[in-house]
């Protein structure tokens, strides 16, 4: 009997240690302390930008932050308002800086970090609805384009908390489509363009299975242009 209890206890602690190992394998710069520091630094940078209206704003997390949007669209007045590690609650908290600028267009991509933190799909969708409502109220002439959450690729090993939740990405995207329809804003489904034949983020478009490389951003820009969204 004692041997069985010992075996059960050993299995429990082994499983626990494996789970903790997986969690701590999350990249150091994607942990809360770093994100908080980076988040504050980005907000301070935003404060230095002259207040101007009528721009095009890309709003989101590190996937948006990593894009060289002004270089991609040199003929447009573009602002990058991506912050690595941000979630939908973070967007809500910093939305005033966006609406005060009364942008002509706003491209929103947010949600994968929410999913990585196990925030329910319905909560994510509800937060997106709140963001849309705020923009429509505070900057009614802004054209809002909500972009779908991108796929991930579990063949890489940098972000295990995100990789096993592709089904949740699909579920959230379905809810976002519904939210956009209800609030009469545009929904751009990027998801299928980035898939390989195994229904994963194409390895040639990413360097870590989550974030995009230059080829990934080139595809994103191509989609925006082909859809006539940057005219």
N, C-alpha and C positions, 0 to 999 in steps of 0.2 A: 504493500500500500504506500509506504513512504517513498519507495523508488518511483512509483507512478506519479506521486505528488511532485517529487523532485524533477521528473521528466517534464511534467506539465509546466512547472515553474520555469525550467530552463528554456522550453519552447517559447513561453511568453516573453521572457527577457530577450531571447534571440530575435523574435519578431519585432519587439519594441526597438531594439538596437538597430535593426535593419531599417525600420521606418524613420528613426531619427537620423540615420546616416543618409537616407535619401533626402530628407528635409534639409539637412545641413549642407548637402551637395549643391543646393541652390547657390548661384553665384553670389559672392560677397557683396558686389555692388547692387544686387537686387534685393537686399535685405532692408528691413525697415529703417535702421539708423542711417544708412547711406542715402536712402530715398528721401528721408526727411531733410537731410543736409542739402542734397541736390535740389530738392523741391524749393527750398528757401532761396538757394542761389539763383535758380531760374526766375523766381518771382522778382528778385532784386534786379536781374537783368531786364525783365519786362518793364519795370518801373522807369528805366533809363530811356526807353524808346519814346520819342516825341509822340504826343497824343495827336492822332490823325484819323480821319474818318474815310470811309469808302474803300477800304483795303480788302484783300482776300486773306482769310485766316485759316490756317490748318491747326486744328485743335485736337489734342490727344495725349498719348503716352510716349514711351521711347520709340515706338515704331514711327510715329509722326515726327518726333524730335530728330530722328536720324536722317530725315529727308532734307536735302538742300533746295528747298522750295523756291527761293528767290532765283537761284541759279537755273533751276529747271524751267522757270517761267520769267525770264528777264524783262519781258515787256509788261509785266503786271506788278502791282504793288502788293507783295506777299509778305505775311508775317507767319513765323513758325511759333506756335504756342503749344508744342509738345513738351511734356515733362516725363522723363523716365520714371517708371514705377507708378504713375498716376492711375487712379481708378475713377469710376463715375462720381463718387462722392467728392473727390478732389476737384473735378471739373465744376461741380455745382458751387463749391466753396470759392473758386476763383473766377467765376463767370462774369462778375461785374466789370473786370478789366477788359473783357471781350466786348460786352454789350455797349460799354461807354464809347468804344471806337466805331460803333455803327458800321460794321463791315458790309460790303456789297454781297460777299459770299462767305459762308463758313462751312468748311469740311470737317466733320467730326468723325473720329475713329477712336473708340474707347470700349473696354470691356474684358480684354484678355487677362488683365491683372485681377479684375474682380473675380473672374472664373478661377484663376490660380489661388485666390483667397477663399474659394468656396462660397462666395456671395451668390445667393439664388438667382436664377435667370430672371424671375419675375421682378426682383428688386432692381436688377440691372436695367431692365426694360422700363420700369417705373422711373428710375433716375434719368434715363434718356428722355422720357416724356417730360419730366420736370425741366430739363435743360432746354428742350424745344419750346416749351411754354414760356420760360423766362426770356428767351431770345425773341420770340414773337411778341411778347409784351414790351420789352425794353428796347428792342431794335427791330420794329415791325417790317422794315424794308429789306432786311437781310435775307438773302436766299440761303436756305439751309440744306445741305447735302449730308445725310447720315450714311456713313460707309459701313459695310458689314465687317465683322471681326474676321481676321484672316485665319487660314488653317495653320496648324503646327506640324512638326515632324519629329516623332519620338526616336528616330534613329540617332539623333544627337543627344548629348547628355548634360547640357548646361542648366536646363530648367525643368526638372522632373515634375514640379507642381503644376506645370501647364500641359505637358505633353500627353497625359492620359485622359484629357478632357475634351477631345475633339467633338464628341457627341453633344457636349454642353455648348460648344461654339455654335453648332448647327441649331440647337434649340433656341439659343439666345438670338441668333440672326433671324429666325422665324418670328420671334416676338418683336424684334426691332422693325421688321417689315410691316407688321401690323400697327405698331405705334406710329410709324411714318404715315401710313395710310389714314389713320385716324386723325392725325394733325396736319394732313395735307402738305407734307414736305417730301422731298426726294430721298429715295433709298437707292444707294449704289451698291450692288452686290459684287464686291471684289472677289469673294470667296472662290468661285469656280475657276477663275482665271489663274489662280495660284496652285491649283491641285495637280499632282502627278497621277499616273494611272492606278496608284494604290490609295488614292483619296487622302494624300498627305501634302503638306507644303513641299513644293519642288525643291530638291536639295540644291539645285543650281541657283536658286533665288534667295538663299539664306546662308549665313555663316554659323548659325547655332541652333537652327530648327525653330526659332521664334522670331528673331529680328531679320530684317531684309538686308541683302548686300546691294551693290550698285545695280546688278541685273534686276533685282526685285523692284527697286525704285524706278528703274527705267520702264518696267512693265506697268507699274502703277501710273506713271506719267502718261504712257501710251494710252491707257484706258481712259484717263481723264480727258485727253485730247480727242480720242475717238468718239467719246460720248458728248463732245461739244461743251464740256463743263468749264473750260478755261477761256472761252471766247469772250 
